[in-house]
């Protein structure tokens, strides 16, 4: 997801530090796409966003990265 406007905080999305990735904790994909399209219409994000399901490998790598950053 690429932001057009900088320093915008979107409470429904949790930013993953040092990446351009965000986590959407609600389980409804319909609500996620509605939110993303609303942000595109408001010119907050670019329309070329990508949505992926989180894999176990991604969760492990994120946890590993966060624990090594704390050391």
N, C-alpha and C positions, 0 to 999 in steps of 0.2 A: 504494500500500500504506500503510495507516495502522496504526501501532503502538499497541497497548493498553498494553503495558509500555514504559516509556522506557529509554533507554540499554542496549538489547539489541544485541549484536553477533552477526550471523549470517555465519559465514565463507564460506558458499557465495554470498553476495550482496555485490556491490560497490556502495556508495552513491555516487550522483552528487551532488557538493556543491551546496548551495543548492537542492535539489529534494527531492521525495518519491519519487524514482525510484531503482531499483536495477538492476544488470546481473547476469544469471546467465550465467556463461561456459560452463557445461556445455551440450552440444548436445541433451540429452534432455529434451523437454517433459514426458514422463511423470515423470521424477525431479523436475523443477521443481514440477509440480502436487502430487506427493506431499509435497515439502518444505513448500509453502504450506499444504496441508491439515493437516499436522502442526503448523505454527505456529498455525493457527486453533484446532485442538483444544487446544493448550496455552495458549490465550488470550494469545498474544504479538502477533498481528495481527488486524485486523478481517476478517470474511469477505467484504467487498466489494472485494477486490483486483482489479486489472486486469493482464492480460499482453498485451504487444505485441511484435512483431518490430521490431528496430531498423532504421530506414530509413537510406539514405545521407545524406539531408538532416539527420536527427537527429545522426548521427555528425559531420557537418560543423559543425553549430551548436554541438555540445558542444566540439569542438576549437577553434572560433573563440572561444567563451566562455572556455575555459581559457587560451588564449593572451592574450586581452585582460585577463584577471584578473591575469596575471603581469606585465603592463606597468606 
